[in-house]
Amino acid sequence: MSAPLLSVRDLTVQFRTDAGWLTAVEQVGFELGAQETLGIVGESGSGKSVTALSILGLHAASTTRIPTGAIAYAGQDLLKLPDRAMRRIRGGEIAMIFQDPMSSLNPVLTVADQISETLMLHQGLDRKTARNRAIGLLDMVRIADAAHRVDAYPHQLSGGMRQRVMIAIAIACRPKLLIADEPTTALDVTIQAQILDLLRELQTELGMSVILISHDLGVIAEFARRVLVMYAGRVVEAAPSRALFRQPMHPYTSGLLAAIPPLNHDVTRLSTIPGSIPDPGRRIPGCRFSPRCTEAQTECREQAPDLVSVGDDHFARCPPRLHRMRPV
Amino acid sequence: MRVLRRLLLRLGQAVPVILVVAVLAFFLMHLLPGDPAAVIAGPEAGAEAVERIRRQLGLDRSIPEQLMVWLWHLAQGDFGTSIIHNQSVLVALADRMPVTVSLTLVAFAMTIPIGIVLGVAAAKFRNTWVDAAVMFLALVGVSVPGFWIAILSVILFSVTLGWLPASGYVPLSDGIWPWLRALIQPAAMLALFQIGFLARMARSATLDVLDQDYIRTARAKGVSEWRTIAKHAFRNTLIPVVTATGIILSLLMGGSVVIEQVFALPGVGRLIVQAILTRDYPMVQGTLLALAFLFVAINLFVDIIYTWVDPRVRYG
């Protein structure tokens, strides 16, 4: 593989709270090549959205600090980029769509206004040209009657259509990277599939790289070639999605996989991972998943495991499983 | 079309409001102890003279009867005649109203931009000295009694420095500068409280909006910080602020009663205070009703602005 489009190294993000600085993301790293798709999966609070927002520098500066890490994009470190240069990247080179299309669009501006703004800002188009391009973009995201819908306000559109508008805004300047943060979570199932199909088609059409964030491993598996599994702010496993499904090397990944309901036979009970993600303010000695892990041993509770190579391009943070696979 | 229907509906709703105010104004006055006939006749007059005046004024009839007579006249556009000054209520109002409206509008013109700018700035620079300074000023504005700060202001700007007149009104027909010069001090004192109120309101509205997902979307599009506030946040901030604007205009009108006393401005406020003291029933009732009309008009106006600011109302 040639030089990656985006390379995140050793990223740690902390937020200021009343109880001091709280670590939301710790030493996360990954690489993403041109036109590749990376899936990031994990429960709420695992740090996947925080990681994504850090790439675009969208955290509030006054309450956030990034003590370590580098985000290399096109030969520059996004974390060190001055504000003006960063604004050119946002929406121009790297675009993002969010979870809730109901609240992510500005209620007092028309669809035309909101799409045109990106075009006028990054490509210097005048209002009229931008508006025509906006209509073209609505066509591209398969909104029927685009010439008419372009003058609608968000509240006049359905949830699925709003997410399509968000996608239209995101792809307006043909970004090299699209970050989709739970793009289908707030939508109902049939719409989910449509939006994912649309994203896949647009990715091929525009040659974008995509980072897809989801708590749903099923969605990720369908979409991404490589998967990053995050738990409590850390990457616990990273692997090509085939390998991850065939042989998960972390009990948390196994738990997520088991939680996908099978479609080919009936189940009376859905599988769950007992317990919930720890409060980020609480320090857990050893492996952070150990309190919920059925395979945890004494060493897991005492020493925090490292992310180590467990196979071809496959990394995991679980010594017991590694030992079982390759007895010392 | 929708907008027009909405306005007609609101206009229709105003009719019962005005009627209720008319009836309330009538009863409030008649609940007060005191007798206008005794005021007119003077302290020396005998019981018989007072009784004669009372009969002349129609005050000897039963209360429901008086109410019906008054409402009947109102329906014909007759606000009655002052029983103290022997002057038509409408003429007196027409005489005084420009003063109060001038005072209110100048105060309003100060309140809206200053209050909004201070509030938005405080939100933008949340938890900095700008925020602290604005909130301190707002607190002072809201908590210090208007008449007291007005007197202090007169001592400083009119007596010590001699920059502004201490009292009196100059009609607009005498030129815009003399008019404004006479009004600027009372209007500023009147606006002080509302500026504090509006600044707090605009600050919290802006903070609310800045937390919304669509603001994050704007930033993710590469929109600059200031443009985010000016274009994406401000229109949304205006929605609650416009509601407050109607209330502010009404409160300014009400507050002018006190300020007109301090600066000896011959406005509606002074008119109504004098009318109450002399138990001038038709004058008080007429003035209250005129103010009610104004409040209804203000609210109607706010409604129109609303449909412009918030598209959800326009199509809702």
Contacts between the chains, C-beta under 8 A, distances in Angstrom:
chain1	res1	chain2	res2	distance
A	56	B	219	8.0
A	56	B	220	5.9
A	58	B	216	6.1
A	58	B	219	5.6
A	58	B	220	6.1
A	62	B	127	7.4
A	83	B	225	7.9
A	87	B	222	4.5
A	87	B	223	7.6
A	87	B	224	6.2
A	88	B	222	6.5
A	89	B	222	7.3
A	90	B	219	6.9
A	90	B	220	5.7
A	90	B	221	6.6
A	90	B	222	3.9
A	91	B	220	6.3
A	91	B	221	3.8
A	91	B	222	3.7
A	91	B	223	7.8
A	92	B	222	5.9
A	95	B	220	7.1
A	95	B	221	7.9
A	96	B	220	4.5
A	98	B	213	6.2
A	98	B	216	7.1
A	98	B	217	6.7
A	98	B	220	7.9
A	100	B	213	6.1
A	103	B	212	6.4
A	103	B	213	4.1
A	103	B	214	6.6
A	104	B	213	4.6
A	104	B	214	5.8
A	104	B	216	7.5
A	104	B	217	4.9
A	105	B	214	5.8
A	105	B	217	6.9
A	106	B	214	4.3
A	106	B	217	7.3
A	106	B	218	7.1
A	106	B	232	5.5
A	106	B	236	7.3
A	107	B	214	7.3
A	107	B	236	6.9
A	107	B	310	7.8
A	107	B	311	7.3
A	107	B	312	6.4
A	108	B	235	4.4
A	108	B	236	5.8
A	108	B	239	7.9
A	108	B	309	7.2
A	108	B	310	6.4
A	108	B	311	6.0
A	109	B	231	8.0
A	109	B	232	7.5
A	109	B	235	7.5
A	110	B	311	7.9
A	117	B	221	6.5
A	117	B	223	6.8
A	117	B	231	7.9
A	118	B	221	4.9
A	118	B	222	7.2
A	121	B	221	7.0
A	121	B	222	5.8
A	121	B	223	6.6
A	122	B	222	6.4
A	153	B	311	4.4
A	153	B	312	7.2
A	153	B	315	7.2
A	155	B	311	7.4
A	155	B	312	5.2
A	155	B	315	7.7
A	156	B	315	6.8
A	166	B	217	7.4
A	169	B	217	7.5
A	169	B	221	6.6
